[in-house]
Amino acid sequence: MGTCSDGGTDAGLSTGTGTGTGDEVDGSGGAHDAPVLAPIPGALIARSGARTAAALLGELSDRLRGLGAVTPGFRDAVIAREESYPTGLPTVIGTAIPHTDPEHVRVPGVAVATLAAPVEFRQMGAPAQTVAVRLVVMLVLDADGLHTQPLRLQRLIGRLQDEAAVTEVLAAHDDADLTARVSGWLAGGA
């Protein structure tokens, strides 16, 4: 894991294929030992109509701000970080994992959005390329969560490789349904 010039981190994520369980990641306990990423109640948006990456990041950030989960500066910080360090992943179903620095976080967890139509995000590690994203998992990590960030990201990447499970998440028809599906998916169920 390297440090970005903005002080953030780049976990050096791989989007290579595996079993899709996240259990194939190992090295310091393995991804199966990583803490489960928990959705922040009220911070899930099913079938967002956003048409750009910035609009979607703004929508999720505003939802988080309304819940008191992030500071007023979170929105601008996450959009700026995405511009400098893109998070689009060419997983089996295009996904983005935007995040920013922990000083903007009051309540840690994840915010999740599915999209009514794919939105282009620049690709992590290859910013000249884009990914048609259908799922966004915004990491909302505080300073206490930074030491487990690499394992959390590895586990998330493993879950994103499970096409059937991601397709099930994308089928959510409203925010409550999305919350239930995401909770099970991130915990390792379908």
N, C-alpha and C positions, 0 to 999 in steps of 0.2 A: 504494500500500500504506500503510495507516494503522497506528497503534500502539494497541493495546488498553490499557485501564486496568491490566491485570495485567502490563504490560510486554511482552506477546506481540505478535504482528503479525497483522493481518487483511489478507490479500493482495488483497482486493477482487476475488475470483474471479467470473467470469462463467460461467454454465451455458448460455449461448446455443448455438445449433446451429452446427456447422461441418462440415468434412469428416470429422472423427473421427480424423484423424492427428496432431493437435497442431501440424502445420506451419502452420496458418493464424494462429497466434499470433506476433506479431512486435513489434518495437519496439527491442529491444536485442540483436539477434542471432537472435531467434526461438526458439520452444520446441524446434525441431529441434536447436539447439545446446546445450540444457540437458543436464546430466549425467543419465545414466540412473539412476533410482531402483532400487536393488538390494534384493531381499528379504534379510533377516537369516536365515541358515540356522537352521532349527528354529523360526522365529517365524511359521509359517503354520498356520492351523487351518481344516480343511475341515469344512463342515456343523456349525458350532457349534450347540449346543442352547440357548444363552443366550436368555432371554426379554425382557431389558431392555437398554437401552443401557449402563447402569452395570455390569451383569453381564458383558456382552461386553467392555467396556473393562477390567474387572478380569481377565478370562480372558486377554486378550492381554498385559496388563501383567505378570501373574504368569508367563506363558510367557517374556517378555523378561527378567524378573528372574531366573528360573531359568537362563537362558542367560548371565547376567552382562552383558547389553547395556544395562541401565539401573540407576539407583540405587534404593534402597528407597523413596524419596519419589516415584518416577515415577507409581505407581498412583494415589495420592491427587491428585497434580498434574494428571494427564490427565483424571480424572473431574471435578475442580473446574473445569478450563478448559472442558470440554464443557458443564457446567451454565451457565457464564457466557457462553461464546461457542460456540454450537452449530455443528456441522459437517455436518449432514445436507444432502445435495445432491439436488435433484430431477432428476437426470440420467435418461437413458433407462431405466436400471435403478437404483433408489434406492441411493445410496452415502453413506458418511460417511468423512471424512478427519480423524479426531482427531489431536491433537498437543499438545505442551506445550513448556515452555522447555528450552533445550539443556543447562542445568546438570544435568539428570537423565539425560543420555545418555552412555553409555560406548562403544557401538558403533552408528554411524549406519546408516540404511537404512530399510526399511519392514517392518512386520508386517502380515499380511493375514489376514482371516477371511471365509469365506462362511458363510451362515446356513441352518440347516435350515428355518427359517420366518422371514419378515421381522420385523425389530425396529424399533420406532418411535424415530427420532432427531428432535430439534427441528431445524428448517431453518435453515441459515446465512442470515443477513440477514433472516429472517422468523421469529423464534423462537416466535411464537404458533402457527405451522403445524408439522406433523410430516411426515416422510418415512418411508415403509415401506422400510427399508434391507435389502438382500440381500448387500451387499459392503461390507466395512470395510477401508480402506487407512490404517493408522496410520503417520503420518510420525514417524520417530525421527531427528531432525536434531540434530547437535551444533553448537557455535559456528562451526566451520569451514564448515558447510553453510548457514549463514544467508544469506550473500551470494548464493547461487544459489537460495534458497527460492522466490522468485516464478517463476522460469523452470521449476523442478521442478514447482511446482503447476500452472502453465499446461500443461505437457506432460501431467501426470496428468489434468487436466480433459479435454484432447483425447482421451486414451485412453479415458476414461469415456464419451465420446460414441459410441464404436464398439460398438453394441449386440451385433453378432455376436461380437466378441472378448470382451466382458464375459460374454455367455452361455456362451462356451467356458470361461472361468475358473470360472463358477458350476457347471459340470458336473463339476468335479474330485471324485473319489470318496474321496480320502484326502489326508493332509498332503503326502506325496511327490508325488502327482499335481498338487496345487495349486501346489507349489513350481515344478514344471516349467512349468505353464501360466502362472503369474504372471511368471516370469522372461522368457519369450518375449513376453508381452503388454506388459510394461513396457519392453522393449527395442524395441518397435514391431512385433513379429510378432503372429501370432494366438495 
